[in-house]
Amino acid sequence: MAANLRNNAFLSSLMFLLLIGSSYAITSSEMSTICDKTLDPSFCLNFLNSKFSSPNIQALAKTTLDATKARATQTFKRLQSIIDGGVDPRSKLAYRSCLDEYEGAIGNIEEAFEHLASGDGMGMNMKVSAALDGADACLDDVKRLSSVDNAVVNNSKGIKNLCVMDTIVIFLFSDLGT
């Protein structure tokens, strides 16, 4: 959590400097600058390049939130399937904890959409940060298991990457006063 707070403070400072004088459209150079500050720059660039040629910030914020919600929902369903399929009690406890984290993460992402619609970047940031914390907590819960479901781990890592992208985009969105 402390790492997330340091990361968010760093990202907000970076985005403020990056955006002085920029327009609503995000250039490929700005995409590279954004992605260089994420947990996985290649994931970020692949995501952005597959979605946009020159996005505006609000569209990018919506797209990253959409992708985050889709992956969180997919992970939630996978966790339900694992639990329903029968696992040992220790694993079931860890996966149940993850399921609870993802239920909260999905709710937080839905609330982030509401903040996007109202132009409340700080509210979006709080909700996206909470979703990131949920994915992080799930990873902490399952990494102690002897047999971990790769889809849960990979989706949780992907959600963390998307949440960091969301946070950067949110600061872009907030700084432009959209």
C-alpha positions in Angstrom: 0.0 0.0 0.0 2.8 2.4 0.8 4.4 1.6 -2.5 1.1 2.5 -4.2 1.0 5.8 -2.4 4.6 6.6 -3.4 3.8 5.5 -7.0 0.7 7.7 -7.2 2.5 10.7 -5.9 5.4 10.2 -8.4 2.9 9.6 -11.2 0.9 12.8 -10.4 4.1 14.9 -10.4 5.3 13.3 -13.6 1.9 13.8 -15.4 1.8 17.5 -14.3 5.1 18.1 -15.9 4.3 16.1 -18.9 1.0 17.9 -19.6 2.1 21.4 -19.4 1.0 22.8 -22.7 -0.3 19.5 -24.2 -3.5 19.1 -26.0 -6.4 16.7 -25.4 -5.1 14.2 -27.9 -2.3 11.9 -26.7 0.6 11.5 -29.0 2.6 8.4 -29.5 5.5 10.1 -27.7 3.2 10.8 -24.7 2.0 7.1 -24.8 5.6 6.0 -24.6 6.2 8.4 -21.7 3.1 7.1 -19.9 4.1 3.5 -20.5 7.7 4.0 -19.3 6.2 4.8 -15.9 4.0 1.7 -15.5 4.8 -1.6 -14.0 5.1 -3.3 -17.4 5.9 -0.8 -20.2 5.5 -3.4 -23.0 2.0 -4.4 -21.7 1.0 -0.7 -21.6 2.3 0.0 -25.1 0.7 -3.1 -26.6 -2.6 -2.2 -24.9 -2.5 1.4 -26.1 -1.3 0.6 -29.6 -4.1 -2.0 -30.0 -6.8 0.4 -28.8 -5.9 3.8 -30.2 -4.0 5.7 -32.9 -4.4 9.1 -31.2 -6.8 8.9 -28.3 -8.2 11.7 -26.2 -7.8 11.4 -22.5 -11.4 10.8 -21.6 -11.7 8.0 -24.2 -8.5 6.5 -22.9 -9.7 6.7 -19.3 -12.9 4.9 -20.2 -11.1 2.3 -22.2 -8.7 1.5 -19.5 -11.5 1.3 -16.9 -13.5 -1.0 -19.3 -10.5 -3.3 -19.7 -9.9 -3.3 -15.9 -13.5 -4.1 -15.2 -13.6 -6.9 -17.8 -10.5 -8.5 -16.4 -11.7 -8.2 -12.8 -15.0 -9.8 -13.8 -13.2 -12.6 -15.6 -11.1 -13.2 -12.6 -14.1 -13.2 -10.3 -15.8 -15.8 -12.4 -12.6 -17.9 -12.5 -12.3 -17.7 -8.7 -16.0 -18.8 -8.3 -15.3 -21.8 -10.6 -12.2 -22.8 -8.6 -14.1 -22.7 -5.3 -17.1 -24.5 -6.8 -14.8 -27.1 -8.3 -13.5 -28.2 -5.0 -10.1 -27.4 -3.6 -8.3 -28.2 -0.3 -9.5 -26.1 2.7 -6.4 -23.8 2.8 -6.7 -23.1 -0.9 -10.4 -22.5 -0.6 -9.8 -20.0 2.1 -7.3 -18.1 0.0 -9.5 -18.2 -3.1 -12.5 -17.1 -1.1 -10.5 -14.1 0.2 -9.6 -13.3 -3.4 -13.2 -13.6 -4.4 -14.2 -11.0 -1.8 -11.3 -8.7 -2.9 -12.6 -8.9 -6.5 -16.2 -8.3 -5.6 -15.0 -5.1 -4.0 -12.7 -4.2 -6.9 -15.5 -4.5 -9.4 -17.7 -2.2 -7.2 -14.8 0.3 -7.0 -14.3 0.2 -10.8 -18.0 0.8 -11.3 -17.8 3.8 -9.0 -14.7 5.0 -10.9 -16.9 5.2 -14.0 -19.3 7.4 -12.2 -16.5 9.7 -11.2 -15.3 9.8 -14.8 -18.7 10.8 -16.0 -18.8 13.7 -13.5 -15.2 14.8 -14.2 -14.0 13.9 -10.6 -10.4 12.7 -11.2 -9.6 12.4 -7.5 -12.7 10.3 -6.9 -11.7 8.1 -9.8 -8.1 7.8 -8.4 -9.4 6.7 -5.0 -11.6 4.0 -6.6 -8.9 2.7 -9.0 -6.4 2.6 -6.2 -8.8 0.6 -4.1 -9.2 -1.9 -7.1 -5.4 -2.1 -7.4 -5.2 -2.9 -3.7 -7.7 -5.7 -4.1 -5.7 -7.3 -6.9 -2.6 -6.9 -4.8 -4.2 -8.5 -1.8 -5.4 -11.4 -3.9 -1.9 -12.0 -5.2 -0.6 -12.0 -1.6 -3.3 -14.5 -0.6 -2.6 -17.0 -3.4 1.2 -16.8 -3.6 1.5 -18.8 -0.4 -0.4 -21.8 -2.0 1.5 -24.8 -3.2 -0.6 -24.9 -6.4 -1.7 -21.5 -7.7 -4.1 -21.0 -10.6 -2.2 -19.3 -13.3 -5.2 -17.4 -14.7 -5.9 -15.8 -11.3 -2.2 -14.8 -11.0 -1.9 -13.5 -14.6 -5.2 -11.6 -14.5 -4.3 -10.1 -11.1 -1.0 -8.9 -12.5 -2.8 -7.6 -15.6 -5.3 -5.7 -13.4 -2.4 -4.1 -11.5 -0.9 -3.0 -14.8 -4.2 -1.6 -16.0 -4.8 0.2 -12.6 -1.5 1.9 -12.9 -2.4 2.9 -16.4 -5.8 4.1 -15.1 -4.0 6.2 -12.5 -1.8 7.9 -15.0 -4.7 8.5 -17.3 -6.7 9.9 -14.4 -4.0 12.4 -13.7 -4.0 13.4 -17.3 -7.7 13.7 -17.2 -7.7 15.8 -13.9 -4.8 18.1 -15.0 -6.7 19.1 -18.2 -9.8 20.0 -16.2 -12.0 17.8 -18.4 
